[in-house]
Amino acid sequence: MVALATAACTGDADPEPGPGPKPTKTGKPTDKPRQVTFGAYGTDEEVAAFQSVVDSFNATSTTRQVTLKSWPDHESALEDVLAGDAPDAFLTSRIDLGQLVNAEALQPVSLLLDERGVDFGDRFSRDAVDAFAMNDDLQCMAYSISPMVIYYNTKLVDWDKMERRDYDVPTPNADGVRDRWTLAEFGDAARFASRRGDRRGVWIDPTLQGLAPFIYSGGGQVFDDDREPTSLAFTDDGTRDALNQTLQILRDSTLTPTNAQLARATPVQLFKRGELAMIAGFRNLVPQLRDAEKLDFDVMPMPTINDRATVGDITGLCLSADSKVTGDAADFIAYAVSDAASATVAKTGYIVPANTEVASSDDFLAPELEPADAAVYNASIRYMVVPPFIDQRLELIEAVTPFLERMVTAPGVLDLDLVTEQIDEASQAILSPPDETETPTETPTDDPSDSPTE
């Protein structure tokens, strides 16, 4: 919990209606407006929505003018900020927070936003807010929180047909909604969808992020420590057991796309074409799936082995430590997380807003559009596992991904003990590098299977 950040930020009064806090009236009417820069990243549609938020804010004030700077992705944004070219306020990914704090690039926002009436208590996802806590303060204001879910083609995964043919299917809740399923039911859905022709049942990316929900659900751990990891924990007994169960599905060549299919199209493209029944992903997939012709889709939470678990993509709005207009930038952040401004971006379909009022509204749920069970995103947030801060994240991914890909996709009989040892050893070279007198671990070229390719 963010004790310092939230203790003083739970006002009793209800927020005022309208798009957000009123601009602070400072300066003479004849003064030249103070210039504020705001940086955001995303698709053209997302950037356009942020521009609408900026325009709405500017329309309310004669004393300051916000200008939008955009990047294609969070990596580009991080590069500029760390290079000293930070806007006054900017969007960031939670995975970049550690580097930003260590570089002293941020100004904590808790007191500034509390002064502007931002209700941290009930109006925002506590999980999202807590994710931006570091050094006993709220470094950035939570903006969006998108858990990983399963997207499925409702024509290829037909619960009623599956039930009539004695497949295991998720049990509806009291409202008739299938909002939870087991790994066995997930596997049966993949088998049902793959029973005819060249269609395949499922694809899960063979990455740390793709496998993490299954590991956590099965009682395993991805890292050996939640705060300062020195290694991955793939040799943990719980992790191996979770992987053993999961890989029985993911390594089944009758359920997953062939090499030929993956050579000509990405898993998302195969899903959009109706050639793949299920993929895992985040909310940002929704707009392109809605635009796909003849695709009917919905979402389910990640399947459960023992406990419910998922991972997520969390973004926040930050204040630059070098800003000369801190008050104005804080005013804009307070406005940007308000109901009206959050709804503007939520309507694009790309994000799950951290503002819980908007997340539970039709602006986000969009009952007339797919996915029909959009409430799954909100329900999955409480089961998100937030990873530790890792400055060498890209190096870690590069070191272990070849082993993960072989573990999931290589044909033959898998030696799980061997490949998990290789994964942990490769991670240790990044997370706890050996002394100069020791020989660093190299990526072996041997196939992790212990028998000839079948």
MARZA-732655 format. One record per residue (C-alpha): residue number from 1; residue in one letter; chain; x, y, z. Coordinates in steps of 0.1 Angstrom, whole numbers. Example, Ala and Ser with C-alpha at 12.3 -4.5 7.8 and 13.67 -1.06 7.14 Angstrom:
@dopa 1; vomi A; tiba A; x 123; y -45; z 78
@dopa 2; vomi S; tiba A; x 137; y -11; z 71
END
This chain:
@dopa 1; vomi M; tiba A; x 0; y 0; z 0
@dopa 2; vomi V; tiba A; x 11; y 36; z -6
@dopa 3; vomi A; tiba A; x 8; y 48; z 29
@dopa 4; vomi L; tiba A; x 24; y 82; z 24
@dopa 5; vomi A; tiba A; x 8; y 88; z -10
@dopa 6; vomi T; tiba A; x -27; y 79; z 0
@dopa 7; vomi A; tiba A; x -30; y 88; z 36
@dopa 8; vomi A; tiba A; x -36; y 125; z 28
@dopa 9; vomi C; tiba A; x -54; y 119; z -4
@dopa 10; vomi T; tiba A; x -88; y 106; z 5
@dopa 11; vomi G; tiba A; x -110; y 137; z 7
@dopa 12; vomi D; tiba A; x -145; y 133; z 20
@dopa 13; vomi A; tiba A; x -162; y 156; z -5
@dopa 14; vomi D; tiba A; x -175; y 142; z -37
@dopa 15; vomi P; tiba A; x -156; y 154; z -68
@dopa 16; vomi E; tiba A; x -172; y 183; z -86
@dopa 17; vomi P; tiba A; x -191; y 173; z -118
@dopa 18; vomi G; tiba A; x -176; y 183; z -151
@dopa 19; vomi P; tiba A; x -144; y 175; z -169
@dopa 20; vomi G; tiba A; x -120; y 181; z -140
@dopa 21; vomi P; tiba A; x -105; y 207; z -118
@dopa 22; vomi K; tiba A; x -110; y 243; z -128
@dopa 23; vomi P; tiba A; x -79; y 261; z -139
@dopa 24; vomi T; tiba A; x -60; y 281; z -113
@dopa 25; vomi K; tiba A; x -66; y 317; z -121
@dopa 26; vomi T; tiba A; x -32; y 333; z -119
@dopa 27; vomi G; tiba A; x -17; y 361; z -139
@dopa 28; vomi K; tiba A; x -33; y 392; z -155
@dopa 29; vomi P; tiba A; x -57; y 387; z -184
@dopa 30; vomi T; tiba A; x -32; y 405; z -207
@dopa 31; vomi D; tiba A; x -3; y 382; z -197
@dopa 32; vomi K; tiba A; x 11; y 359; z -223
@dopa 33; vomi P; tiba A; x -1; y 323; z -216
@dopa 34; vomi R; tiba A; x 25; y 301; z -198
@dopa 35; vomi Q; tiba A; x 36; y 273; z -220
@dopa 36; vomi V; tiba A; x 32; y 237; z -208
@dopa 37; vomi T; tiba A; x 43; y 206; z -227
@dopa 38; vomi F; tiba A; x 27; y 172; z -223
@dopa 39; vomi G; tiba A; x 42; y 140; z -238
@dopa 40; vomi A; tiba A; x 22; y 109; z -247
@dopa 41; vomi Y; tiba A; x 29; y 78; z -267
@dopa 42; vomi G; tiba A; x 6; y 54; z -286
@dopa 43; vomi T; tiba A; x -12; y 48; z -319
@dopa 44; vomi D; tiba A; x -24; y 77; z -341
@dopa 45; vomi E; tiba A; x -59; y 72; z -326
@dopa 46; vomi E; tiba A; x -46; y 73; z -290
@dopa 47; vomi V; tiba A; x -25; y 104; z -297
@dopa 48; vomi A; tiba A; x -55; y 121; z -314
@dopa 49; vomi A; tiba A; x -75; y 114; z -282
@dopa 50; vomi F; tiba A; x -48; y 129; z -261
@dopa 51; vomi Q; tiba A; x -49; y 159; z -284
@dopa 52; vomi S; tiba A; x -86; y 163; z -277
@dopa 53; vomi V; tiba A; x -79; y 163; z -240
@dopa 54; vomi V; tiba A; x -52; y 189; z -245
@dopa 55; vomi D; tiba A; x -76; y 210; z -266
@dopa 56; vomi S; tiba A; x -103; y 208; z -239
@dopa 57; vomi F; tiba A; x -80; y 219; z -212
@dopa 58; vomi N; tiba A; x -67; y 248; z -233
@dopa 59; vomi A; tiba A; x -103; y 259; z -239
@dopa 60; vomi T; tiba A; x -108; y 264; z -202
@dopa 61; vomi S; tiba A; x -77; y 286; z -196
@dopa 62; vomi T; tiba A; x -64; y 319; z -208
@dopa 63; vomi T; tiba A; x -32; y 318; z -186
@dopa 64; vomi R; tiba A; x -15; y 287; z -199
@dopa 65; vomi Q; tiba A; x -13; y 267; z -231
@dopa 66; vomi V; tiba A; x -5; y 230; z -233
@dopa 67; vomi T; tiba A; x 12; y 216; z -263
@dopa 68; vomi L; tiba A; x 13; y 179; z -271
@dopa 69; vomi K; tiba A; x 45; y 160; z -279
@dopa 70; vomi S; tiba A; x 40; y 124; z -291
@dopa 71; vomi W; tiba A; x 61; y 93; z -294
@dopa 72; vomi P; tiba A; x 53; y 59; z -310
@dopa 73; vomi D; tiba A; x 61; y 39; z -279
@dopa 74; vomi H; tiba A; x 72; y 40; z -243
@dopa 75; vomi E; tiba A; x 108; y 32; z -252
@dopa 76; vomi S; tiba A; x 111; y 63; z -273
@dopa 77; vomi A; tiba A; x 95; y 84; z -245
@dopa 78; vomi L; tiba A; x 119; y 70; z -219
@dopa 79; vomi E; tiba A; x 149; y 77; z -242
@dopa 80; vomi D; tiba A; x 140; y 114; z -245
@dopa 81; vomi V; tiba A; x 133; y 118; z -208
@dopa 82; vomi L; tiba A; x 165; y 102; z -197
@dopa 83; vomi A; tiba A; x 184; y 124; z -223
@dopa 84; vomi G; tiba A; x 171; y 155; z -205
@dopa 85; vomi D; tiba A; x 144; y 163; z -231
@dopa 86; vomi A; tiba A; x 114; y 157; z -209
@dopa 87; vomi P; tiba A; x 80; y 175; z -213
@dopa 88; vomi D; tiba A; x 66; y 192; z -182
@dopa 89; vomi A; tiba A; x 42; y 163; z -178
@dopa 90; vomi F; tiba A; x 43; y 130; z -196
@dopa 91; vomi L; tiba A; x 29; y 95; z -199
@dopa 92; vomi T; tiba A; x 51; y 66; z -189
@dopa 93; vomi S; tiba A; x 49; y 29; z -185
@dopa 94; vomi R; tiba A; x 53; y 14; z -150
@dopa 95; vomi I; tiba A; x 81; y -8; z -162
@dopa 96; vomi D; tiba A; x 102; y 24; z -168
@dopa 97; vomi L; tiba A; x 95; y 39; z -133
@dopa 98; vomi G; tiba A; x 127; y 25; z -117
@dopa 99; vomi Q; tiba A; x 150; y 41; z -143
@dopa 100; vomi L; tiba A; x 132; y 74; z -141
@dopa 101; vomi V; tiba A; x 134; y 75; z -103
@dopa 102; vomi N; tiba A; x 170; y 65; z -103
@dopa 103; vomi A; tiba A; x 178; y 92; z -128
@dopa 104; vomi E; tiba A; x 160; y 117; z -106
@dopa 105; vomi A; tiba A; x 138; y 127; z -136
@dopa 106; vomi L; tiba A; x 105; y 129; z -116
@dopa 107; vomi Q; tiba A; x 88; y 151; z -92
@dopa 108; vomi P; tiba A; x 64; y 132; z -68
@dopa 109; vomi V; tiba A; x 28; y 140; z -75
@dopa 110; vomi S; tiba A; x 9; y 130; z -43
@dopa 111; vomi L; tiba A; x 8; y 164; z -25
@dopa 112; vomi L; tiba A; x 3; y 184; z -57
@dopa 113; vomi L; tiba A; x -27; y 163; z -68
@dopa 114; vomi D; tiba A; x -41; y 162; z -33
@dopa 115; vomi E; tiba A; x -41; y 200; z -33
@dopa 116; vomi R; tiba A; x -61; y 198; z -66
@dopa 117; vomi G; tiba A; x -88; y 176; z -52
@dopa 118; vomi V; tiba A; x -78; y 143; z -69
@dopa 119; vomi D; tiba A; x -95; y 115; z -49
@dopa 120; vomi F; tiba A; x -70; y 87; z -45
@dopa 121; vomi G; tiba A; x -92; y 68; z -22
@dopa 122; vomi D; tiba A; x -121; y 53; z -41
@dopa 123; vomi R; tiba A; x -121; y 69; z -75
@dopa 124; vomi F; tiba A; x -89; y 52; z -88
@dopa 125; vomi S; tiba A; x -77; y 16; z -89
@dopa 126; vomi R; tiba A; x -57; y 10; z -58
@dopa 127; vomi D; tiba A; x -36; y -16; z -76
@dopa 128; vomi A; tiba A; x -27; y 10; z -103
@dopa 129; vomi V; tiba A; x -20; y 38; z -78
@dopa 130; vomi D; tiba A; x 2; y 15; z -57
@dopa 131; vomi A; tiba A; x 22; y 4; z -87
@dopa 132; vomi F; tiba A; x 36; y 39; z -90
@dopa 133; vomi A; tiba A; x 47; y 41; z -54
@dopa 134; vomi M; tiba A; x 85; y 42; z -48
@dopa 135; vomi N; tiba A; x 106; y 56; z -21
@dopa 136; vomi D; tiba A; x 76; y 62; z 1
@dopa 137; vomi D; tiba A; x 59; y 85; z -23
@dopa 138; vomi L; tiba A; x 36; y 85; z -53
@dopa 139; vomi Q; tiba A; x 60; y 92; z -82
@dopa 140; vomi C; tiba A; x 33; y 94; z -110
@dopa 141; vomi M; tiba A; x -5; y 93; z -111
@dopa 142; vomi A; tiba A; x -20; y 61; z -124
@dopa 143; vomi Y; tiba A; x -37; y 65; z -157
@dopa 144; vomi S; tiba A; x -45; y 31; z -172
@dopa 145; vomi I; tiba A; x -42; y -5; z -161
@dopa 146; vomi S; tiba A; x -47; y -33; z -186
@dopa 147; vomi P; tiba A; x -45; y -69; z -174
@dopa 148; vomi M; tiba A; x -36; y -97; z -198
@dopa 149; vomi V; tiba A; x -67; y -117; z -208
@dopa 150; vomi I; tiba A; x -76; y -144; z -234
@dopa 151; vomi Y; tiba A; x -93; y -132; z -266
@dopa 152; vomi Y; tiba A; x -113; y -160; z -282
@dopa 153; vomi N; tiba A; x -133; y -163; z -315
@dopa 154; vomi T; tiba A; x -169; y -170; z -304
@dopa 155; vomi K; tiba A; x -176; y -190; z -336
@dopa 156; vomi L; tiba A; x -147; y -213; z -330
@dopa 157; vomi V; tiba A; x -151; y -216; z -293
@dopa 158; vomi D; tiba A; x -188; y -222; z -289
@dopa 159; vomi W; tiba A; x -196; y -231; z -252
@dopa 160; vomi D; tiba A; x -231; y -245; z -260
@dopa 161; vomi K; tiba A; x -218; y -269; z -287
@dopa 162; vomi M; tiba A; x -189; y -279; z -265
@dopa 163; vomi E; tiba A; x -212; y -287; z -237
@dopa 164; vomi R; tiba A; x -234; y -308; z -259
@dopa 165; vomi R; tiba A; x -204; y -328; z -270
@dopa 166; vomi D; tiba A; x -191; y -334; z -234
@dopa 167; vomi Y; tiba A; x -162; y -310; z -235
@dopa 168; vomi D; tiba A; x -153; y -293; z -202
@dopa 169; vomi V; tiba A; x -167; y -258; z -203
@dopa 170; vomi P; tiba A; x -166; y -228; z -178
@dopa 171; vomi T; tiba A; x -195; y -227; z -154
@dopa 172; vomi P; tiba A; x -217; y -196; z -157
@dopa 173; vomi N; tiba A; x -220; y -174; z -126
@dopa 174; vomi A; tiba A; x -253; y -162; z -111
@dopa 175; vomi D; tiba A; x -257; y -137; z -140
@dopa 176; vomi G; tiba A; x -252; y -164; z -166
@dopa 177; vomi V; tiba A; x -217; y -151; z -175
@dopa 178; vomi R; tiba A; x -187; y -174; z -178
@dopa 179; vomi D; tiba A; x -162; y -154; z -160
@dopa 180; vomi R; tiba A; x -136; y -180; z -148
@dopa 181; vomi W; tiba A; x -121; y -211; z -162
@dopa 182; vomi T; tiba A; x -96; y -238; z -154
@dopa 183; vomi L; tiba A; x -65; y -248; z -174
@dopa 184; vomi A; tiba A; x -83; y -280; z -183
@dopa 185; vomi E; tiba A; x -113; y -261; z -197
@dopa 186; vomi F; tiba A; x -89; y -238; z -216
@dopa 187; vomi G; tiba A; x -72; y -269; z -231
@dopa 188; vomi D; tiba A; x -106; y -283; z -241
@dopa 189; vomi A; tiba A; x -115; y -250; z -258
@dopa 190; vomi A; tiba A; x -83; y -253; z -278
@dopa 191; vomi R; tiba A; x -90; y -289; z -288
@dopa 192; vomi F; tiba A; x -126; y -281; z -298
@dopa 193; vomi A; tiba A; x -115; y -253; z -320
@dopa 194; vomi S; tiba A; x -87; y -274; z -336
@dopa 195; vomi R; tiba A; x -109; y -304; z -345
@dopa 196; vomi R; tiba A; x -114; y -296; z -381
@dopa 197; vomi G; tiba A; x -92; y -284; z -410
@dopa 198; vomi D; tiba A; x -62; y -262; z -405
@dopa 199; vomi R; tiba A; x -76; y -240; z -378
@dopa 200; vomi R; tiba A; x -56; y -240; z -346
@dopa 201; vomi G; tiba A; x -68; y -235; z -310
@dopa 202; vomi V; tiba A; x -43; y -213; z -292
@dopa 203; vomi W; tiba A; x -11; y -193; z -292
@dopa 204; vomi I; tiba A; x 6; y -179; z -262
@dopa 205; vomi D; tiba A; x 38; y -159; z -268
@dopa 206; vomi P; tiba A; x 68; y -179; z -255
@dopa 207; vomi T; tiba A; x 81; y -149; z -234
@dopa 208; vomi L; tiba A; x 84; y -141; z -197
@dopa 209; vomi Q; tiba A; x 53; y -120; z -199
@dopa 210; vomi G; tiba A; x 33; y -146; z -219
@dopa 211; vomi L; tiba A; x 41; y -175; z -195
@dopa 212; vomi A; tiba A; x 40; y -155; z -162
@dopa 213; vomi P; tiba A; x 2; y -158; z -156
@dopa 214; vomi F; tiba A; x 4; y -196; z -159
@dopa 215; vomi I; tiba A; x 34; y -197; z -136
@dopa 216; vomi Y; tiba A; x 19; y -175; z -109
@dopa 217; vomi S; tiba A; x -15; y -193; z -111
@dopa 218; vomi G; tiba A; x 2; y -227; z -106
@dopa 219; vomi G; tiba A; x 20; y -215; z -74
@dopa 220; vomi G; tiba A; x 53; y -208; z -90
@dopa 221; vomi Q; tiba A; x 75; y -177; z -92
@dopa 222; vomi V; tiba A; x 90; y -158; z -121
@dopa 223; vomi F; tiba A; x 117; y -141; z -101
@dopa 224; vomi D; tiba A; x 136; y -153; z -70
@dopa 225; vomi D; tiba A; x 128; y -120; z -51
@dopa 226; vomi D; tiba A; x 99; y -97; z -55
@dopa 227; vomi R; tiba A; x 120; y -65; z -49
@dopa 228; vomi E; tiba A; x 156; y -72; z -59
@dopa 229; vomi P; tiba A; x 158; y -103; z -80
@dopa 230; vomi T; tiba A; x 192; y -119; z -87
@dopa 231; vomi S; tiba A; x 178; y -147; z -109
@dopa 232; vomi L; tiba A; x 146; y -160; z -125
@dopa 233; vomi A; tiba A; x 130; y -188; z -106
@dopa 234; vomi F; tiba A; x 122; y -213; z -133
@dopa 235; vomi T; tiba A; x 139; y -241; z -113
@dopa 236; vomi D; tiba A; x 115; y -236; z -84
@dopa 237; vomi D; tiba A; x 94; y -267; z -79
@dopa 238; vomi G; tiba A; x 62; y -247; z -81
@dopa 239; vomi T; tiba A; x 73; y -231; z -113
@dopa 240; vomi R; tiba A; x 83; y -263; z -129
@dopa 241; vomi D; tiba A; x 50; y -279; z -119
@dopa 242; vomi A; tiba A; x 30; y -250; z -134
@dopa 243; vomi L; tiba A; x 50; y -251; z -166
@dopa 244; vomi N; tiba A; x 47; y -289; z -169
@dopa 245; vomi Q; tiba A; x 9; y -286; z -169
@dopa 246; vomi T; tiba A; x 8; y -255; z -192
@dopa 247; vomi L; tiba A; x 32; y -270; z -217
@dopa 248; vomi Q; tiba A; x 10; y -300; z -222
@dopa 249; vomi I; tiba A; x -13; y -276; z -241
@dopa 250; vomi L; tiba A; x 12; y -251; z -255
@dopa 251; vomi R; tiba A; x 36; y -278; z -269
@dopa 252; vomi D; tiba A; x 8; y -298; z -286
@dopa 253; vomi S; tiba A; x 14; y -293; z -323
@dopa 254; vomi T; tiba A; x -22; y -302; z -331
@dopa 255; vomi L; tiba A; x -35; y -271; z -311
@dopa 256; vomi T; tiba A; x -9; y -244; z -320
@dopa 257; vomi P; tiba A; x -1; y -227; z -353
@dopa 258; vomi T; tiba A; x 23; y -245; z -376
@dopa 259; vomi N; tiba A; x 57; y -230; z -386
@dopa 260; vomi A; tiba A; x 42; y -224; z -420
@dopa 261; vomi Q; tiba A; x 13; y -204; z -406
@dopa 262; vomi L; tiba A; x 36; y -183; z -384
@dopa 263; vomi A; tiba A; x 59; y -177; z -413
@dopa 264; vomi R; tiba A; x 32; y -160; z -433
@dopa 265; vomi A; tiba A; x 12; y -142; z -405
@dopa 266; vomi T; tiba A; x 15; y -131; z -369
@dopa 267; vomi P; tiba A; x -7; y -148; z -343
@dopa 268; vomi V; tiba A; x -29; y -117; z -341
@dopa 269; vomi Q; tiba A; x -33; y -118; z -379
@dopa 270; vomi L; tiba A; x -42; y -155; z -378
@dopa 271; vomi F; tiba A; x -68; y -147; z -351
@dopa 272; vomi K; tiba A; x -83; y -118; z -371
@dopa 273; vomi R; tiba A; x -86; y -142; z -401
@dopa 274; vomi G; tiba A; x -104; y -169; z -381
@dopa 275; vomi E; tiba A; x -75; y -193; z -384
@dopa 276; vomi L; tiba A; x -66; y -192; z -347
@dopa 277; vomi A; tiba A; x -92; y -195; z -319
@dopa 278; vomi M; tiba A; x -75; y -179; z -289
@dopa 279; vomi I; tiba A; x -46; y -155; z -281
@dopa 280; vomi A; tiba A; x -35; y -137; z -250
@dopa 281; vomi G; tiba A; x -33; y -99; z -250
@dopa 282; vomi F; tiba A; x -41; y -66; z -235
@dopa 283; vomi R; tiba A; x -69; y -40; z -241
@dopa 284; vomi N; tiba A; x -49; y -23; z -269
@dopa 285; vomi L; tiba A; x -58; y -52; z -292
@dopa 286; vomi V; tiba A; x -95; y -42; z -292
@dopa 287; vomi P; tiba A; x -97; y -15; z -319
@dopa 288; vomi Q; tiba A; x -80; y -36; z -345
@dopa 289; vomi L; tiba A; x -101; y -67; z -336
@dopa 290; vomi R; tiba A; x -132; y -46; z -339
@dopa 291; vomi D; tiba A; x -121; y -36; z -374
@dopa 292; vomi A; tiba A; x -115; y -71; z -386
@dopa 293; vomi E; tiba A; x -140; y -84; z -410
@dopa 294; vomi K; tiba A; x -162; y -114; z -401
@dopa 295; vomi L; tiba A; x -146; y -117; z -367
@dopa 296; vomi D; tiba A; x -167; y -122; z -336
@dopa 297; vomi F; tiba A; x -148; y -122; z -304
@dopa 298; vomi D; tiba A; x -150; y -119; z -267
@dopa 299; vomi V; tiba A; x -127; y -121; z -237
@dopa 300; vomi M; tiba A; x -121; y -145; z -208
@dopa 301; vomi P; tiba A; x -97; y -141; z -178
@dopa 302; vomi M; tiba A; x -64; y -160; z -179
@dopa 303; vomi P; tiba A; x -71; y -197; z -171
@dopa 304; vomi T; tiba A; x -66; y -209; z -135
@dopa 305; vomi I; tiba A; x -43; y -237; z -124
@dopa 306; vomi N; tiba A; x -45; y -232; z -86
@dopa 307; vomi D; tiba A; x -52; y -195; z -80
@dopa 308; vomi R; tiba A; x -63; y -167; z -103
@dopa 309; vomi A; tiba A; x -34; y -146; z -116
@dopa 310; vomi T; tiba A; x -24; y -124; z -145
@dopa 311; vomi V; tiba A; x 1; y -97; z -154
@dopa 312; vomi G; tiba A; x -6; y -62; z -168
@dopa 313; vomi D; tiba A; x 4; y -31; z -186
@dopa 314; vomi I; tiba A; x 2; y 0; z -163
@dopa 315; vomi T; tiba A; x 7; y 36; z -173
@dopa 316; vomi G; tiba A; x 9; y 68; z -153
@dopa 317; vomi L; tiba A; x 12; y 105; z -158
@dopa 318; vomi C; tiba A; x 44; y 120; z -144
@dopa 319; vomi L; tiba A; x 58; y 155; z -136
@dopa 320; vomi S; tiba A; x 93; y 163; z -148
@dopa 321; vomi A; tiba A; x 118; y 172; z -121
@dopa 322; vomi D; tiba A; x 131; y 200; z -145
@dopa 323; vomi S; tiba A; x 97; y 216; z -152
@dopa 324; vomi K; tiba A; x 95; y 253; z -146
@dopa 325; vomi V; tiba A; x 57; y 253; z -146
@dopa 326; vomi T; tiba A; x 51; y 226; z -120
@dopa 327; vomi G; tiba A; x 17; y 240; z -108
@dopa 328; vomi D; tiba A; x 4; y 243; z -143
@dopa 329; vomi A; tiba A; x 16; y 208; z -152
@dopa 330; vomi A; tiba A; x 0; y 194; z -121
@dopa 331; vomi D; tiba A; x -33; y 211; z -131
@dopa 332; vomi F; tiba A; x -32; y 194; z -164
@dopa 333; vomi I; tiba A; x -25; y 159; z -149
@dopa 334; vomi A; tiba A; x -55; y 165; z -125
@dopa 335; vomi Y; tiba A; x -76; y 174; z -155
@dopa 336; vomi A; tiba A; x -64; y 144; z -176
@dopa 337; vomi V; tiba A; x -74; y 119; z -149
@dopa 338; vomi S; tiba A; x -108; y 134; z -145
@dopa 339; vomi D; tiba A; x -140; y 116; z -156
@dopa 340; vomi A; tiba A; x -146; y 135; z -188
@dopa 341; vomi A; tiba A; x -110; y 135; z -199
@dopa 342; vomi S; tiba A; x -104; y 98; z -191
@dopa 343; vomi A; tiba A; x -136; y 89; z -209
@dopa 344; vomi T; tiba A; x -123; y 107; z -241
@dopa 345; vomi V; tiba A; x -93; y 83; z -243
@dopa 346; vomi A; tiba A; x -113; y 53; z -230
@dopa 347; vomi K; tiba A; x -137; y 56; z -259
@dopa 348; vomi T; tiba A; x -109; y 47; z -283
@dopa 349; vomi G; tiba A; x -109; y 12; z -269
@dopa 350; vomi Y; tiba A; x -72; y 11; z -263
@dopa 351; vomi I; tiba A; x -70; y 15; z -225
@dopa 352; vomi V; tiba A; x -86; y 3; z -193
@dopa 353; vomi P; tiba A; x -88; y 36; z -173
@dopa 354; vomi A; tiba A; x -74; y 36; z -138
@dopa 355; vomi N; tiba A; x -103; y 60; z -130
@dopa 356; vomi T; tiba A; x -128; y 34; z -117
@dopa 357; vomi E; tiba A; x -159; y 56; z -124
@dopa 358; vomi V; tiba A; x -150; y 56; z -161
@dopa 359; vomi A; tiba A; x -139; y 20; z -161
@dopa 360; vomi S; tiba A; x -174; y 10; z -149
@dopa 361; vomi S; tiba A; x -192; y 33; z -174
@dopa 362; vomi D; tiba A; x -205; y 27; z -209
@dopa 363; vomi D; tiba A; x -177; y 49; z -222
@dopa 364; vomi F; tiba A; x -154; y 20; z -215
@dopa 365; vomi L; tiba A; x -176; y -10; z -214
@dopa 366; vomi A; tiba A; x -193; y -1; z -247
@dopa 367; vomi P; tiba A; x -221; y -26; z -244
@dopa 368; vomi E; tiba A; x -230; y -22; z -281
@dopa 369; vomi L; tiba A; x -195; y -32; z -292
@dopa 370; vomi E; tiba A; x -173; y -63; z -288
@dopa 371; vomi P; tiba A; x -161; y -76; z -265
@dopa 372; vomi A; tiba A; x -194; y -82; z -248
@dopa 373; vomi D; tiba A; x -178; y -92; z -215
@dopa 374; vomi A; tiba A; x -156; y -61; z -211
@dopa 375; vomi A; tiba A; x -161; y -63; z -174
@dopa 376; vomi V; tiba A; x -135; y -91; z -174
@dopa 377; vomi Y; tiba A; x -107; y -65; z -177
@dopa 378; vomi N; tiba A; x -119; y -48; z -145
@dopa 379; vomi A; tiba A; x -124; y -80; z -126
@dopa 380; vomi S; tiba A; x -89; y -93; z -136
@dopa 381; vomi I; tiba A; x -71; y -62; z -122
@dopa 382; vomi R; tiba A; x -72; y -75; z -86
@dopa 383; vomi Y; tiba A; x -53; y -106; z -96
@dopa 384; vomi M; tiba A; x -25; y -88; z -114
@dopa 385; vomi V; tiba A; x 11; y -96; z -103
@dopa 386; vomi V; tiba A; x 33; y -65; z -107
@dopa 387; vomi P; tiba A; x 69; y -74; z -115
@dopa 388; vomi P; tiba A; x 100; y -59; z -97
@dopa 389; vomi F; tiba A; x 118; y -30; z -112
@dopa 390; vomi I; tiba A; x 146; y -42; z -135
@dopa 391; vomi D; tiba A; x 169; y -17; z -152
@dopa 392; vomi Q; tiba A; x 183; y -44; z -175
@dopa 393; vomi R; tiba A; x 149; y -56; z -186
@dopa 394; vomi L; tiba A; x 157; y -56; z -223
@dopa 395; vomi E; tiba A; x 190; y -74; z -217
@dopa 396; vomi L; tiba A; x 172; y -100; z -196
@dopa 397; vomi I; tiba A; x 146; y -106; z -223
@dopa 398; vomi E; tiba A; x 172; y -110; z -249
@dopa 399; vomi A; tiba A; x 192; y -135; z -228
@dopa 400; vomi V; tiba A; x 163; y -158; z -219
@dopa 401; vomi T; tiba A; x 139; y -156; z -248
@dopa 402; vomi P; tiba A; x 158; y -182; z -270
@dopa 403; vomi F; tiba A; x 154; y -207; z -242
@dopa 404; vomi L; tiba A; x 117; y -199; z -237
@dopa 405; vomi E; tiba A; x 110; y -202; z -274
@dopa 406; vomi R; tiba A; x 127; y -237; z -275
@dopa 407; vomi M; tiba A; x 109; y -247; z -244
@dopa 408; vomi V; tiba A; x 75; y -239; z -259
@dopa 409; vomi T; tiba A; x 79; y -246; z -296
@dopa 410; vomi A; tiba A; x 108; y -270; z -301
@dopa 411; vomi P; tiba A; x 97; y -305; z -313
@dopa 412; vomi G; tiba A; x 108; y -336; z -295
@dopa 413; vomi V; tiba A; x 107; y -347; z -259
@dopa 414; vomi L; tiba A; x 114; y -318; z -236
@dopa 415; vomi D; tiba A; x 139; y -320; z -207
@dopa 416; vomi L; tiba A; x 122; y -295; z -185
@dopa 417; vomi D; tiba A; x 147; y -297; z -157
@dopa 418; vomi L; tiba A; x 176; y -289; z -181
@dopa 419; vomi V; tiba A; x 159; y -260; z -199
@dopa 420; vomi T; tiba A; x 147; y -243; z -167
@dopa 421; vomi E; tiba A; x 183; y -245; z -154
@dopa 422; vomi Q; tiba A; x 195; y -229; z -186
@dopa 423; vomi I; tiba A; x 169; y -201; z -182
@dopa 424; vomi D; tiba A; x 179; y -193; z -147
@dopa 425; vomi E; tiba A; x 216; y -194; z -155
@dopa 426; vomi A; tiba A; x 211; y -170; z -184
@dopa 427; vomi S; tiba A; x 191; y -146; z -162
@dopa 428; vomi Q; tiba A; x 218; y -146; z -135
@dopa 429; vomi A; tiba A; x 244; y -133; z -160
@dopa 430; vomi I; tiba A; x 222; y -102; z -163
@dopa 431; vomi L; tiba A; x 206; y -98; z -129
@dopa 432; vomi S; tiba A; x 237; y -109; z -108
@dopa 433; vomi P; tiba A; x 267; y -108; z -132
@dopa 434; vomi P; tiba A; x 297; y -128; z -121
@dopa 435; vomi D; tiba A; x 330; y -112; z -110
@dopa 436; vomi E; tiba A; x 354; y -103; z -137
@dopa 437; vomi T; tiba A; x 375; y -134; z -128
@dopa 438; vomi E; tiba A; x 347; y -157; z -136
@dopa 439; vomi T; tiba A; x 336; y -168; z -170
@dopa 440; vomi P; tiba A; x 301; y -154; z -178
@dopa 441; vomi T; tiba A; x 274; y -179; z -188
@dopa 442; vomi E; tiba A; x 270; y -181; z -226
@dopa 443; vomi T; tiba A; x 238; y -190; z -244
@dopa 444; vomi P; tiba A; x 242; y -227; z -254
@dopa 445; vomi T; tiba A; x 232; y -237; z -289
@dopa 446; vomi D; tiba A; x 221; y -272; z -278
@dopa 447; vomi D; tiba A; x 184; y -280; z -283
@dopa 448; vomi P; tiba A; x 168; y -285; z -248
@dopa 449; vomi S; tiba A; x 152; y -317; z -258
@dopa 450; vomi D; tiba A; x 170; y -349; z -249
@dopa 451; vomi S; tiba A; x 159; y -370; z -278
@dopa 452; vomi P; tiba A; x 161; y -367; z -316
@dopa 453; vomi T; tiba A; x 134; y -346; z -333
@dopa 454; vomi E; tiba A; x 103; y -366; z -339
END
